[in-house]
Amino acid sequence: MTDTWDTIADWYAERVRAGSAMHAFAHDVLLGRLPTDLRGQRILDLGCGEGLITRALAGRGGSIVGIDPSPRMIGHARAAEESCPSGARYAVDDGCSLATVESGSVEWVTAGLALNNVPDLAAAVGAVRRVLVPGGQLVFTVPHPCFEAPYARWSDDGGELPGRVVGSYLAEGFWRSANPDGARRAGNQHRMLSTYVTVLVEHGFAIESVAEPAPDARVVAEQPQRAGLPPFLLISCRRS
Ligand SMILES: C[S@@+](CC[C@H](N)C(=O)[O-])C[C@H]1O[C@@H](n2cnc3c(N)ncnc32)[C@H](O)[C@@H]1O
C-alpha cells in the first residue's frame, strides 16, 4: 500500500501525542512567533493534522478553525476536542482552495509543516491571501528546504562533526522518503527557499521575519547529529 497522510494519520497522531522532541520543538517554534493573547482574533490553522497547534491557539483565546484534507486526521482532531474541549473547530478541506473558509474572514493563518505538503504552493498562498483580512498575517514552518531536500542523509565519513549530505536541492517536486519510521513516507513537496519567498512576494505578502532556529536541547539529546543545523524554516509575513 502506498502511504498517504490519511493512511499514516493514526501513527502520526500517536507519535505527536506521545511527545517526540522534534514535534515539540516544531510546535514551540511556530507558537513562539504568535501572540500569547489571541482574544478577539480569528485564525485558520492550515494543514492542522491532529490539531496540536489548533488546540494551543484556541487556548490563547483565538477563534480557530483547523483544516486538513485527511478525514482521518480531522477525526483525531475532533476526538481530542470532544474529550477536552478547547473551542477549536475543524473541517476537511484542501489548503490549495480553502473552499470551506470565507474570504476576508481571519486575521491569522498558521501552517505548521503543512505548506511543504500542498501540491500547488501558488494556489495555497493565493487561497491564504483570499481568506486573510488586509494586514492579516501568515506564519508557517516547513522542514528547512536546504537541509531536508530530497534524499538528504547524514554523512558517514567519520569526520568529527556529522554533516548533512544534500544532493538534489534544485530538483523541486514530489518525493517520498524510504524511511518507514518517518512522516515523509507519505510524501513531501520539495521547494527551494527562493520559491517560498518568491511565491509570497508575488501574492502581495511582505515578509516580516525569517528564522532558522537552532535545535533545542530536547532535539539534540534525541538526535545529537542535528546540533549544528536548523531543522525548520519559520517565515512570518503580512498580507497587503
Ligand atoms: C507534518 S503534518 C503537520 C500537522 C500539524 N500542522 C502539526 O504541526 O502537527 C502535515 C499535514 O499537512 C496536511 N496536508 C497534506 N496535504 C495538504 C493540503 N493540500 N492542504 C492542507 N494540508 C495538507 C497533512 O494531511 C498533514 O496533516
PDBQT file of the ligand as one rigid body, heavy atoms in Angstrom, charges set to zero:
ROOT
HETATM    1  C1  LIG A 301       3.544  17.160   9.259  1.00  0.00    +0.000 C 
HETATM    2  S1  LIG A 301       1.787  17.203   9.291  1.00  0.00    +0.000 S 
HETATM    3  C2  LIG A 301       1.565  18.681  10.282  1.00  0.00    +0.000 C 
HETATM    4  C3  LIG A 301       0.288  18.676  11.048  1.00  0.00    +0.000 C 
HETATM    5  C4  LIG A 301       0.167  19.785  12.080  1.00  0.00    +0.000 C 
HETATM    6  N1  LIG A 301       0.198  21.107  11.478  1.00  0.00    +0.000 N 
HETATM    7  C5  LIG A 301       1.248  19.651  13.111  1.00  0.00    +0.000 C 
HETATM    8  O1  LIG A 301       2.085  20.571  13.219  1.00  0.00    +0.000 OA
HETATM    9  O2  LIG A 301       1.271  18.647  13.835  1.00  0.00    +0.000 OA
HETATM   10  C6  LIG A 301       1.378  17.771   7.666  1.00  0.00    +0.000 C 
HETATM   11  C7  LIG A 301      -0.110  17.928   7.423  1.00  0.00    +0.000 C 
HETATM   12  O3  LIG A 301      -0.308  18.534   6.145  1.00  0.00    +0.000 OA
HETATM   13  C8  LIG A 301      -1.515  18.015   5.650  1.00  0.00    +0.000 C 
HETATM   14  N2  LIG A 301      -1.681  18.252   4.215  1.00  0.00    +0.000 N 
HETATM   15  C9  LIG A 301      -1.333  17.440   3.184  1.00  0.00    +0.000 A 
HETATM   16  N3  LIG A 301      -1.754  17.975   2.024  1.00  0.00    +0.000 NA
HETATM   17  C10 LIG A 301      -2.376  19.137   2.307  1.00  0.00    +0.000 A 
HETATM   18  C11 LIG A 301      -3.070  20.110   1.546  1.00  0.00    +0.000 A 
HETATM   19  N4  LIG A 301      -3.185  20.006   0.218  1.00  0.00    +0.000 N 
HETATM   20  N5  LIG A 301      -3.633  21.143   2.197  1.00  0.00    +0.000 NA
HETATM   21  C12 LIG A 301      -3.522  21.271   3.546  1.00  0.00    +0.000 A 
HETATM   22  N6  LIG A 301      -2.881  20.377   4.323  1.00  0.00    +0.000 NA
HETATM   23  C13 LIG A 301      -2.318  19.320   3.720  1.00  0.00    +0.000 A 
HETATM   24  C14 LIG A 301      -1.449  16.542   6.021  1.00  0.00    +0.000 C 
HETATM   25  O4  LIG A 301      -2.698  15.886   5.908  1.00  0.00    +0.000 OA
HETATM   26  C15 LIG A 301      -0.885  16.614   7.420  1.00  0.00    +0.000 C 
HETATM   27  O5  LIG A 301      -1.893  16.631   8.386  1.00  0.00    +0.000 OA
ENDROOT
TORSDOF 0
